[in-house]
Amino acid sequence: MELYSLTIHELQEMLKKGETTSRAISDSVQARIKAVDGKVKAYITVTEAAAASQADAADKQRSSGSASPVLGIPVAIKDNMCTEGTLTTCASKILGNFVPPYDATVVAKLKGAGFVMPGKVNMDEFAMGSSTENSGFFITRNPWDLERIPGGSSGGSAAAVAAGECIAALGSDTGGSIRQPAACCGVVGLKPTYGRVSRYGLVAFASSLDQIGPITKDVTDAAILMNLIAGHDRRDSTSVDLPVPDYTASLARDVKGMKIGIPKEYFIDGMDPAVEKAVRDAVKTLESLGASVVDVSLPHTAYAVATYYILATSEASSNLARYDGVKYGVRASGAKDLLDLYLQSRSQGFGPEVKRRIMLGTYALSAGYYDAFYKKGQQVRTLIKRDFDEAFKKVDVIATPTAPTAAFKIGEKSADPLQMYLSDIFTISVNLAGIPGISIPCGFTQNNLPIGLQILGRHFDEESVFRASFAYEQATDWHKRRAKL
Ligand code: GLN
């Protein structure tokens, strides 16, 4: 096995025994990027020289006895998280020249633990999309089938992990953007509870929904990264001041006595039968491991996509007002006056999906429509959250498909925004409710495309999510398959 194809915990073992060095790992990842990124196109910015010196520094630090679990491990960062001195574009032309003067808290935490940053990875512009086709720069391709999308919006993160172009990655998830690309690329992706991980330095899309989380090759690596990035941050007032458990301690292979809820609303007409079969088989596996399966109902599921597209676009229209071509980012030349400067900079800088969302959100928030749309959306959001509260009175976790189909073809849904929006039908409610959710590999379609199983937990109960997903993972070997490029 090449170094780039291993997990964080496997590499840590090797590093501990002196069988490899951080520099060798970083070089292996960089060589892999050179070999395959021309096809996959996961990276917006590759920071090869900085990675080499971070790796050397990690090797030095290790020889002096210190070893955090990510010391010297290459973790790619989605391009909507600020990295001091390194371009951070959100895959938008409007931030095409933005070099942040500070690190996002998650990046600062990883730096403090001695990680290596191989570079910044592609995404849908401002995280708006489910396929990475909305990147303002280029499309990322699925390592399992280059004609297909890697999912989105963290498509660069998931594709880079699946292709061995990093050891792990960070993504962000507003309506499914960690879990759906993880499912499409056959890797693990966790959206933590809202408030569990600081978003300071994460460029805002929809602030009441956005969360940062890990995208990794297996569940253990996700727990390792969560141990490092979770926790209160006085710079993010929505981060919650609760103790952070050792998530690796919940990886105990044991689900005996655990109650797993199956919501009937998540097995719908129009979903791929191969997805349904893989998810139902996964539930049987969990049952055979000692969990009991309970039918639950989440009756307001049908309203989730509509509610999300009112609330997320409203928040986006407000958050994106700051890109005016004046303070930072790209400024149009030749404007007649200030208003024209705003108009030109925004018209040239934003792509079509971002413009659509700004218009939708501005409309939903405008006087006379606010009550009918935004306020109503907030009320329905509460109903959706209550559905989960009720279900979690009966069960410890809930299992569903992550997405209704495996990765679709590039171009298949880009002409029809509504079809694209429906890719997130199983992930969006989770953000509206604020609960944690993971996607783990649970099979392949006939075309050898990965399928994702989603496991959801109560607020701040990532531990049960980890426990169930680790037990399943250890009983199967889907996560050991690697895309052949
Ligand atoms: N696909 C959803 C959207 O387009 C979710 C994106 C995300 O989670 N960032 O908004």
Residues whose N, C-alpha, C, O or C-beta is under 5 A from the ligand:
A	BS01	LIG	A127 M128 G129 S130 G152 S153 S172 D173 T174 G175 G176 S177 D424
